[in-house]
């Protein structure tokens, strides 16, 4: 994210479009409240409790990507603090 700011493209930070591979340009933006996950497209956020719950809440399904399925149909978070 520092590279974006230093290159004079600061308007691309917190614009709802992920520009950095680590999503750092869209982390901690005012459109996502604390304990919410940015879906990676637009300014859509879902509460972290809704990650890996078996229901797609983000239009692009990002809240269900990277989840592990276990035998009984239950799901588990592979990494609760994942970015996307």
N, C-alpha and C positions, 0 to 999 in steps of 0.2 A: 504494500500500500504506500509506503514511503516513496517508492519509485514513481508512482502516479502523481503524488503531491509534488515531488521535486521536479517533475517534468512539465509542470504547469497545467496538468490535467486534473486538478483537484475536484472539478465538477463531476468527475466520474466516480468519486467516493460517495457511497450511500445514495446512489441513483437508482437502485433496484436492479442493476445489471451487474452480474459477477464478471469482473475483469481479471482478477488475480486467481491463479490456480489454487491458492489456499483459502480463497473466499475472504481474505482479510479486508478487502475494500467494502464489503457489505456486512461486516461484523460490528456489533455495538452501534448500530444506526438507530436513530430515534423512532423509526417506523416499526421496529421489532421490540416489544417490551422485554424486560428481563425474564429469563427462563423460557424464552420462545426460540424456535428454530426458523431460520430464513429458508424458504423453499428454493431459493437460487434463481427464481425468475420473478420479476416484478417486485412488489413490496409485500408479498404474502408471507405471513408467519403463522406457525402453529405452536401451541404449547408443547414443551418437551415431553410431557406425559403422553402425548398422542403419537410419538415416534414409535415405530415398530409395533403398533397395536393391531396390525392386520387390516386396517382400513386406510385407504389412500385419502389424505387430507390436502396435499399439495397437488396442483394441476398436473405437475410433471412426475408425481409419485416419489419425489425425493425423500419424503418422510418414511418411506418403507424400503428404501434401497440400503443395502449393507446390513440387513437384519438376518439373523439366523432362525431357521425353523427347526423345531424339535418334534420328535415323533408324535406326540399327542396333539398336534395342531397348534400348540402354543408357540409364541414367538418370544424372542429375547433380543435385547439390544446388543449388537456386536461391540459397539463402543458408544456409550451414552453421550459422550462429549464430541462425537463426530461432527464435522461441519456440513457434510452433504454426501 
